[in-house]
Amino acid sequence: MGTDIDGWIEYRDADIDSAVWFPAMKIGVVYLGRDYDTFGYFLA
């Protein structure tokens, strides 16, 4: 069975107390297919 990843890479202001996150890019731009090692990072 395959595993697909979909989502966004986000960033927040350098202010550590900031709870506001901003979208940078969709993961699909850098995610080229099923990759279980990459999937493992999202579960860590």
mmCIF file as Biopython writes it, N, C-alpha, C and O atoms, coordinates in Angstrom:
data_model
#
loop_
_atom_site.group_PDB
_atom_site.id
_atom_site.type_symbol
_atom_site.label_atom_id
_atom_site.label_alt_id
_atom_site.label_comp_id
_atom_site.label_asym_id
_atom_site.label_entity_id
_atom_site.label_seq_id
_atom_site.pdbx_PDB_ins_code
_atom_site.Cartn_x
_atom_site.Cartn_y
_atom_site.Cartn_z
_atom_site.occupancy
_atom_site.B_iso_or_equiv
_atom_site.auth_seq_id
_atom_site.auth_asym_id
_atom_site.pdbx_PDB_model_num
ATOM 1   N N  . MET A ? 1  ? 0.846  -1.169 0.000  1.0 0.0 1  A 1 
ATOM 2   C CA . MET A ? 1  ? 0.000  0.000  0.000  1.0 0.0 1  A 1 
ATOM 3   C C  . MET A ? 1  ? 0.894  1.234  0.000  1.0 0.0 1  A 1 
ATOM 4   O O  . MET A ? 1  ? 1.889  1.284  0.722  1.0 0.0 1  A 1 
ATOM 5   N N  . GLY A ? 2  ? 0.541  2.223  -0.805 1.0 0.0 2  A 1 
ATOM 6   C CA . GLY A ? 2  ? 1.335  3.435  -0.910 1.0 0.0 2  A 1 
ATOM 7   C C  . GLY A ? 2  ? 0.932  4.490  0.100  1.0 0.0 2  A 1 
ATOM 8   O O  . GLY A ? 2  ? -0.140 4.429  0.701  1.0 0.0 2  A 1 
ATOM 9   N N  . THR A ? 3  ? 1.809  5.448  0.271  1.0 0.0 3  A 1 
ATOM 10  C CA . THR A ? 3  ? 1.558  6.561  1.174  1.0 0.0 3  A 1 
ATOM 11  C C  . THR A ? 3  ? 1.840  7.857  0.436  1.0 0.0 3  A 1 
ATOM 12  O O  . THR A ? 3  ? 2.926  8.036  -0.116 1.0 0.0 3  A 1 
ATOM 13  N N  . ASP A ? 4  ? 0.888  8.743  0.422  1.0 0.0 4  A 1 
ATOM 14  C CA . ASP A ? 4  ? 1.055  10.039 -0.218 1.0 0.0 4  A 1 
ATOM 15  C C  . ASP A ? 4  ? 1.068  11.126 0.839  1.0 0.0 4  A 1 
ATOM 16  O O  . ASP A ? 4  ? 0.388  11.018 1.860  1.0 0.0 4  A 1 
ATOM 17  N N  . ILE A ? 5  ? 1.848  12.177 0.594  1.0 0.0 5  A 1 
ATOM 18  C CA . ILE A ? 5  ? 1.946  13.300 1.518  1.0 0.0 5  A 1 
ATOM 19  C C  . ILE A ? 5  ? 1.403  14.539 0.809  1.0 0.0 5  A 1 
ATOM 20  O O  . ILE A ? 5  ? 1.757  14.815 -0.337 1.0 0.0 5  A 1 
ATOM 21  N N  . ASP A ? 6  ? 0.553  15.270 1.494  1.0 0.0 6  A 1 
ATOM 22  C CA . ASP A ? 6  ? 0.020  16.507 0.940  1.0 0.0 6  A 1 
ATOM 23  C C  . ASP A ? 6  ? -0.021 17.527 2.066  1.0 0.0 6  A 1 
ATOM 24  O O  . ASP A ? 6  ? -0.407 17.200 3.188  1.0 0.0 6  A 1 
ATOM 25  N N  . GLY A ? 7  ? 0.368  18.737 1.779  1.0 0.0 7  A 1 
ATOM 26  C CA . GLY A ? 7  ? 0.345  19.766 2.821  1.0 0.0 7  A 1 
ATOM 27  C C  . GLY A ? 7  ? 1.135  20.984 2.399  1.0 0.0 7  A 1 
ATOM 28  O O  . GLY A ? 7  ? 1.377  21.214 1.214  1.0 0.0 7  A 1 
ATOM 29  N N  . TRP A ? 8  ? 1.531  21.760 3.391  1.0 0.0 8  A 1 
ATOM 30  C CA . TRP A ? 8  ? 2.237  23.017 3.164  1.0 0.0 8  A 1 
ATOM 31  C C  . TRP A ? 8  ? 3.504  23.087 4.001  1.0 0.0 8  A 1 
ATOM 32  O O  . TRP A ? 8  ? 3.572  22.525 5.095  1.0 0.0 8  A 1 
ATOM 33  N N  . ILE A ? 9  ? 4.500  23.778 3.479  1.0 0.0 9  A 1 
ATOM 34  C CA . ILE A ? 9  ? 5.666  24.179 4.268  1.0 0.0 9  A 1 
ATOM 35  C C  . ILE A ? 9  ? 5.328  25.575 4.781  1.0 0.0 9  A 1 
ATOM 36  O O  . ILE A ? 9  ? 4.971  26.462 4.007  1.0 0.0 9  A 1 
ATOM 37  N N  . GLU A ? 10 ? 5.443  25.755 6.083  1.0 0.0 10 A 1 
ATOM 38  C CA . GLU A ? 10 ? 5.054  27.019 6.703  1.0 0.0 10 A 1 
ATOM 39  C C  . GLU A ? 10 ? 6.217  27.626 7.475  1.0 0.0 10 A 1 
ATOM 40  O O  . GLU A ? 10 ? 7.189  26.942 7.797  1.0 0.0 10 A 1 
ATOM 41  N N  . TYR A ? 11 ? 6.107  28.895 7.761  1.0 0.0 11 A 1 
ATOM 42  C CA . TYR A ? 11 ? 7.090  29.586 8.597  1.0 0.0 11 A 1 
ATOM 43  C C  . TYR A ? 11 ? 6.352  30.555 9.504  1.0 0.0 11 A 1 
ATOM 44  O O  . TYR A ? 11 ? 5.195  30.899 9.258  1.0 0.0 11 A 1 
ATOM 45  N N  . ARG A ? 12 ? 7.028  30.986 10.545 1.0 0.0 12 A 1 
ATOM 46  C CA . ARG A ? 12 ? 6.433  32.011 11.399 1.0 0.0 12 A 1 
ATOM 47  C C  . ARG A ? 12 ? 7.443  33.110 11.633 1.0 0.0 12 A 1 
ATOM 48  O O  . ARG A ? 12 ? 8.634  32.948 11.369 1.0 0.0 12 A 1 
ATOM 49  N N  . ASP A ? 13 ? 6.955  34.223 12.129 1.0 0.0 13 A 1 
ATOM 50  C CA . ASP A ? 13 ? 7.788  35.390 12.394 1.0 0.0 13 A 1 
ATOM 51  C C  . ASP A ? 13 ? 8.902  35.009 13.366 1.0 0.0 13 A 1 
ATOM 52  O O  . ASP A ? 13 ? 8.744  34.083 14.161 1.0 0.0 13 A 1 
ATOM 53  N N  . ALA A ? 14 ? 10.005 35.709 13.304 1.0 0.0 14 A 1 
ATOM 54  C CA . ALA A ? 14 ? 11.142 35.439 14.188 1.0 0.0 14 A 1 
ATOM 55  C C  . ALA A ? 14 ? 10.793 35.648 15.662 1.0 0.0 14 A 1 
ATOM 56  O O  . ALA A ? 14 ? 11.500 35.168 16.548 1.0 0.0 14 A 1 
ATOM 57  N N  . ASP A ? 15 ? 9.710  36.359 15.916 1.0 0.0 15 A 1 
ATOM 58  C CA . ASP A ? 15 ? 9.246  36.570 17.289 1.0 0.0 15 A 1 
ATOM 59  C C  . ASP A ? 15 ? 8.764  35.232 17.852 1.0 0.0 15 A 1 
ATOM 60  O O  . ASP A ? 15 ? 7.756  34.698 17.389 1.0 0.0 15 A 1 
ATOM 61  N N  . ILE A ? 16 ? 9.458  34.693 18.828 1.0 0.0 16 A 1 
ATOM 62  C CA . ILE A ? 16 ? 9.162  33.367 19.370 1.0 0.0 16 A 1 
ATOM 63  C C  . ILE A ? 16 ? 7.746  33.288 19.930 1.0 0.0 16 A 1 
ATOM 64  O O  . ILE A ? 16 ? 7.137  32.219 19.896 1.0 0.0 16 A 1 
ATOM 65  N N  . ASP A ? 17 ? 7.212  34.381 20.440 1.0 0.0 17 A 1 
ATOM 66  C CA . ASP A ? 17 ? 5.869  34.371 21.020 1.0 0.0 17 A 1 
ATOM 67  C C  . ASP A ? 17 ? 4.763  34.399 19.971 1.0 0.0 17 A 1 
ATOM 68  O O  . ASP A ? 17 ? 3.585  34.285 20.308 1.0 0.0 17 A 1 
ATOM 69  N N  . SER A ? 18 ? 5.134  34.548 18.711 1.0 0.0 18 A 1 
ATOM 70  C CA . SER A ? 18 ? 4.139  34.624 17.651 1.0 0.0 18 A 1 
ATOM 71  C C  . SER A ? 18 ? 3.532  33.242 17.393 1.0 0.0 18 A 1 
ATOM 72  O O  . SER A ? 18 ? 4.252  32.259 17.221 1.0 0.0 18 A 1 
ATOM 73  N N  . ALA A ? 19 ? 2.209  33.185 17.370 1.0 0.0 19 A 1 
ATOM 74  C CA . ALA A ? 19 ? 1.518  31.930 17.087 1.0 0.0 19 A 1 
ATOM 75  C C  . ALA A ? 19 ? 0.985  31.910 15.660 1.0 0.0 19 A 1 
ATOM 76  O O  . ALA A ? 19 ? 0.287  30.973 15.273 1.0 0.0 19 A 1 
ATOM 77  N N  . VAL A ? 20 ? 1.309  32.940 14.868 1.0 0.0 20 A 1 
ATOM 78  C CA . VAL A ? 20 ? 0.804  33.047 13.507 1.0 0.0 20 A 1 
ATOM 79  C C  . VAL A ? 20 ? 1.787  32.382 12.542 1.0 0.0 20 A 1 
ATOM 80  O O  . VAL A ? 20 ? 2.967  32.732 12.514 1.0 0.0 20 A 1 
ATOM 81  N N  . TRP A ? 21 ? 1.301  31.432 11.758 1.0 0.0 21 A 1 
ATOM 82  C CA . TRP A ? 21 ? 2.111  30.731 10.754 1.0 0.0 21 A 1 
ATOM 83  C C  . TRP A ? 21 ? 1.687  31.194 9.371  1.0 0.0 21 A 1 
ATOM 84  O O  . TRP A ? 21 ? 0.506  31.446 9.129  1.0 0.0 21 A 1 
ATOM 85  N N  . PHE A ? 22 ? 2.652  31.304 8.459  1.0 0.0 22 A 1 
ATOM 86  C CA . PHE A ? 22 ? 2.401  31.758 7.099  1.0 0.0 22 A 1 
ATOM 87  C C  . PHE A ? 22 ? 2.767  30.652 6.113  1.0 0.0 22 A 1 
ATOM 88  O O  . PHE A ? 22 ? 3.802  30.007 6.278  1.0 0.0 22 A 1 
ATOM 89  N N  . PRO A ? 23 ? 1.940  30.418 5.089  1.0 0.0 23 A 1 
ATOM 90  C CA . PRO A ? 23 ? 2.275  29.389 4.104  1.0 0.0 23 A 1 
ATOM 91  C C  . PRO A ? 23 ? 3.433  29.853 3.217  1.0 0.0 23 A 1 
ATOM 92  O O  . PRO A ? 23 ? 3.462  31.001 2.774  1.0 0.0 23 A 1 
ATOM 93  N N  . ALA A ? 24 ? 4.381  28.955 2.962  1.0 0.0 24 A 1 
ATOM 94  C CA . ALA A ? 24 ? 5.506  29.280 2.089  1.0 0.0 24 A 1 
ATOM 95  C C  . ALA A ? 24 ? 5.338  28.619 0.718  1.0 0.0 24 A 1 
ATOM 96  O O  . ALA A ? 24 ? 5.509  29.265 -0.315 1.0 0.0 24 A 1 
ATOM 97  N N  . MET A ? 25 ? 4.999  27.322 0.720  1.0 0.0 25 A 1 
ATOM 98  C CA . MET A ? 25 ? 4.786  26.615 -0.544 1.0 0.0 25 A 1 
ATOM 99  C C  . MET A ? 25 ? 4.135  25.263 -0.277 1.0 0.0 25 A 1 
ATOM 100 O O  . MET A ? 25 ? 4.272  24.703 0.811  1.0 0.0 25 A 1 
ATOM 101 N N  . LYS A ? 26 ? 3.429  24.746 -1.271 1.0 0.0 26 A 1 
ATOM 102 C CA . LYS A ? 26 ? 2.847  23.424 -1.147 1.0 0.0 26 A 1 
ATOM 103 C C  . LYS A ? 26 ? 3.948  22.378 -1.200 1.0 0.0 26 A 1 
ATOM 104 O O  . LYS A ? 26 ? 4.913  22.527 -1.949 1.0 0.0 26 A 1 
ATOM 105 N N  . ILE A ? 27 ? 3.811  21.332 -0.418 1.0 0.0 27 A 1 
ATOM 106 C CA . ILE A ? 27 ? 4.811  20.256 -0.397 1.0 0.0 27 A 1 
ATOM 107 C C  . ILE A ? 27 ? 4.930  19.604 -1.774 1.0 0.0 27 A 1 
ATOM 108 O O  . ILE A ? 27 ? 6.007  19.134 -2.143 1.0 0.0 27 A 1 
ATOM 109 N N  . GLY A ? 28 ? 3.848  19.572 -2.528 1.0 0.0 28 A 1 
ATOM 110 C CA . GLY A ? 28 ? 3.864  18.954 -3.852 1.0 0.0 28 A 1 
ATOM 111 C C  . GLY A ? 28 ? 4.937  19.512 -4.772 1.0 0.0 28 A 1 
ATOM 112 O O  . GLY A ? 28 ? 5.365  18.829 -5.702 1.0 0.0 28 A 1 
ATOM 113 N N  . VAL A ? 29 ? 5.379  20.739 -4.530 1.0 0.0 29 A 1 
ATOM 114 C CA . VAL A ? 29 ? 6.421  21.350 -5.361 1.0 0.0 29 A 1 
ATOM 115 C C  . VAL A ? 29 ? 7.759  20.630 -5.182 1.0 0.0 29 A 1 
ATOM 116 O O  . VAL A ? 29 ? 8.531  20.508 -6.133 1.0 0.0 29 A 1 
ATOM 117 N N  . VAL A ? 30 ? 8.033  20.156 -3.968 1.0 0.0 30 A 1 
ATOM 118 C CA . VAL A ? 30 ? 9.313  19.484 -3.694 1.0 0.0 30 A 1 
ATOM 119 C C  . VAL A ? 30 ? 9.153  17.981 -3.471 1.0 0.0 30 A 1 
ATOM 120 O O  . VAL A ? 30 ? 10.141 17.248 -3.432 1.0 0.0 30 A 1 
ATOM 121 N N  . TYR A ? 31 ? 7.923  17.531 -3.326 1.0 0.0 31 A 1 
ATOM 122 C CA . TYR A ? 31 ? 7.657  16.113 -3.086 1.0 0.0 31 A 1 
ATOM 123 C C  . TYR A ? 31 ? 7.377  15.449 -4.426 1.0 0.0 31 A 1 
ATOM 124 O O  . TYR A ? 31 ? 6.367  15.742 -5.066 1.0 0.0 31 A 1 
ATOM 125 N N  . LEU A ? 32 ? 8.262  14.560 -4.852 1.0 0.0 32 A 1 
ATOM 126 C CA . LEU A ? 32 ? 8.186  14.003 -6.200 1.0 0.0 32 A 1 
ATOM 127 C C  . LEU A ? 32 ? 7.578  12.611 -6.263 1.0 0.0 32 A 1 
ATOM 128 O O  . LEU A ? 32 ? 7.535  12.019 -7.342 1.0 0.0 32 A 1 
ATOM 129 N N  . GLY A ? 33 ? 7.116  12.080 -5.173 1.0 0.0 33 A 1 
ATOM 130 C CA . GLY A ? 33 ? 6.505  10.759 -5.200 1.0 0.0 33 A 1 
ATOM 131 C C  . GLY A ? 33 ? 6.488  10.140 -3.829 1.0 0.0 33 A 1 
ATOM 132 O O  . GLY A ? 33 ? 6.765  10.802 -2.829 1.0 0.0 33 A 1 
ATOM 133 N N  . ARG A ? 34 ? 6.169  8.887  -3.785 1.0 0.0 34 A 1 
ATOM 134 C CA . ARG A ? 34 ? 6.100  8.175  -2.506 1.0 0.0 34 A 1 
ATOM 135 C C  . ARG A ? 34 ? 7.493  7.944  -1.959 1.0 0.0 34 A 1 
ATOM 136 O O  . ARG A ? 34 ? 8.340  7.333  -2.611 1.0 0.0 34 A 1 
ATOM 137 N N  . ASP A ? 35 ? 7.717  8.436  -0.767 1.0 0.0 35 A 1 
ATOM 138 C CA . ASP A ? 35 ? 9.035  8.344  -0.143 1.0 0.0 35 A 1 
ATOM 139 C C  . ASP A ? 35 ? 8.819  8.102  1.347  1.0 0.0 35 A 1 
ATOM 140 O O  . ASP A ? 35 ? 8.458  9.021  2.082  1.0 0.0 35 A 1 
ATOM 141 N N  . TYR A ? 36 ? 9.040  6.871  1.790  1.0 0.0 36 A 1 
ATOM 142 C CA . TYR A ? 36 ? 8.745  6.508  3.173  1.0 0.0 36 A 1 
ATOM 143 C C  . TYR A ? 36 ? 9.689  7.175  4.168  1.0 0.0 36 A 1 
ATOM 144 O O  . TYR A ? 36 ? 9.299  7.407  5.312  1.0 0.0 36 A 1 
ATOM 145 N N  . ASP A ? 37 ? 10.919 7.488  3.765  1.0 0.0 37 A 1 
ATOM 146 C CA . ASP A ? 37 ? 11.824 8.206  4.668  1.0 0.0 37 A 1 
ATOM 147 C C  . ASP A ? 37 ? 11.291 9.603  4.957  1.0 0.0 37 A 1 
ATOM 148 O O  . ASP A ? 37 ? 11.300 10.045 6.106  1.0 0.0 37 A 1 
ATOM 149 N N  . THR A ? 38 ? 10.827 10.300 3.924  1.0 0.0 38 A 1 
ATOM 150 C CA . THR A ? 38 ? 10.247 11.630 4.103  1.0 0.0 38 A 1 
ATOM 151 C C  . THR A ? 38 ? 8.990  11.541 4.953  1.0 0.0 38 A 1 
ATOM 152 O O  . THR A ? 38 ? 8.781  12.375 5.835  1.0 0.0 38 A 1 
ATOM 153 N N  . PHE A ? 39 ? 8.153  10.547 4.704  1.0 0.0 39 A 1 
ATOM 154 C CA . PHE A ? 39 ? 6.945  10.359 5.475  1.0 0.0 39 A 1 
ATOM 155 C C  . PHE A ? 39 ? 7.258  10.182 6.955  1.0 0.0 39 A 1 
ATOM 156 O O  . PHE A ? 39 ? 6.513  10.655 7.812  1.0 0.0 39 A 1 
ATOM 157 N N  . GLY A ? 40 ? 8.361  9.501  7.253  1.0 0.0 40 A 1 
ATOM 158 C CA . GLY A ? 40 ? 8.783  9.284  8.637  1.0 0.0 40 A 1 
ATOM 159 C C  . GLY A ? 40 ? 9.086  10.566 9.376  1.0 0.0 40 A 1 
ATOM 160 O O  . GLY A ? 40 ? 8.877  10.640 10.587 1.0 0.0 40 A 1 
ATOM 161 N N  . TYR A ? 41 ? 9.582  11.599 8.666  1.0 0.0 41 A 1 
ATOM 162 C CA . TYR A ? 41 ? 9.857  12.888 9.309  1.0 0.0 41 A 1 
ATOM 163 C C  . TYR A ? 41 ? 8.577  13.538 9.802  1.0 0.0 41 A 1 
ATOM 164 O O  . TYR A ? 41 ? 8.584  14.220 10.827 1.0 0.0 41 A 1 
ATOM 165 N N  . PHE A ? 42 ? 7.477  13.336 9.087  1.0 0.0 42 A 1 
ATOM 166 C CA . PHE A ? 42 ? 6.216  13.953 9.479  1.0 0.0 42 A 1 
ATOM 167 C C  . PHE A ? 42 ? 5.606  13.259 10.688 1.0 0.0 42 A 1 
ATOM 168 O O  . PHE A ? 42 ? 4.764  13.842 11.371 1.0 0.0 42 A 1 
ATOM 169 N N  . LEU A ? 43 ? 6.009  12.041 10.960 1.0 0.0 43 A 1 
ATOM 170 C CA . LEU A ? 43 ? 5.470  11.313 12.100 1.0 0.0 43 A 1 
ATOM 171 C C  . LEU A ? 43 ? 6.313  11.490 13.348 1.0 0.0 43 A 1 
ATOM 172 O O  . LEU A ? 43 ? 5.882  11.148 14.449 1.0 0.0 43 A 1 
ATOM 173 N N  . ALA A ? 44 ? 7.521  12.029 13.175 1.0 0.0 44 A 1 
ATOM 174 C CA . ALA A ? 44 ? 8.434  12.175 14.305 1.0 0.0 44 A 1 
ATOM 175 C C  . ALA A ? 44 ? 8.035  13.290 15.224 1.0 0.0 44 A 1 
ATOM 176 O O  . ALA A ? 44 ? 8.708  13.537 16.225 1.0 0.0 44 A 1 
#
